[in-house]
Amino acid sequence: MRAAGYLRVSTEQQVGPEHFGLDSQRAQIEAFATAHLYELVTWFEDAGLSGGTLDRPGLSACMDAAAYREVDVVLVAKMDRLSRDVSDSLAIRSRLLLSNVQVVSVSEPYDPYDPTGLFMMHVITAMAQLEKSRIKDRLSGGRKAKARQGGYAGGRPALGYTATKGGKVLTVEPAGAAAVQRIYALRSEHLSMGKIAAVLNSEGITTAEGKTFHDNQVKRVLDRETLYSGRYVYAGVTAVEGKQQAILRG
């Protein structure tokens, strides 16, 4: 059977050579594929992306490969690499199953396609979701304190900004900032998000990851007008004067 390996780590610290999150997952999947006679034909990965969202380029590409019947099975090191949300995990597996593509966790010996295995997968994913929520609660207090002072509270920086590990202020990234300004200029001409994405792509403007724009990426930029105007909002903290340089001028 043709297999795709899907890898994910949620923090940038697990991506570099001194950490082995991705490499460890890859080794586990390769060993499992060899032992069970799967042919690994392709890999997909999301480095430094949360399992609590479906907005992941590697996952999207994996789903597309399944839809086009390029693979027969998706191998993951653990089911929580696919998602840490119970409903999202079920949605992903259901969508793959529509293409007759199964998901196999190499470290969890449960068949998610029989009743008992499905129950166990729900339990495992629910536990992962609970742990994610507990971690989030522990971190949110300090981040909210930073946000109340207008500082960078963590997370992936918005397009147009960069941040250093442990840094408290977002720094303007010129190419990304120019892309943001172009998006708002096009929006002022009453273009739809899809048309804005098409214009950006025709002009060779890319996302922070160097990829083409889609309407959802344009929407994400437009939804962050407060941030780009020099204010800062985080997790319900009322917008305050931000420490970051504004990309949009009133």
Beta strands, then each sheet from edge to edge (+ up, - down):
strand 1: 2-9
strand 2: 39-47
strand 3: 73-76
strand 4: 102-105
strand 5: 161-162
strand 6: 171-172
strand 7: 231-234
strand 8: 237-241
sheet 1: 2+ 1+ 3+ 4+
sheet 2: 5+ 6-
sheet 3: 7+ 8-
end
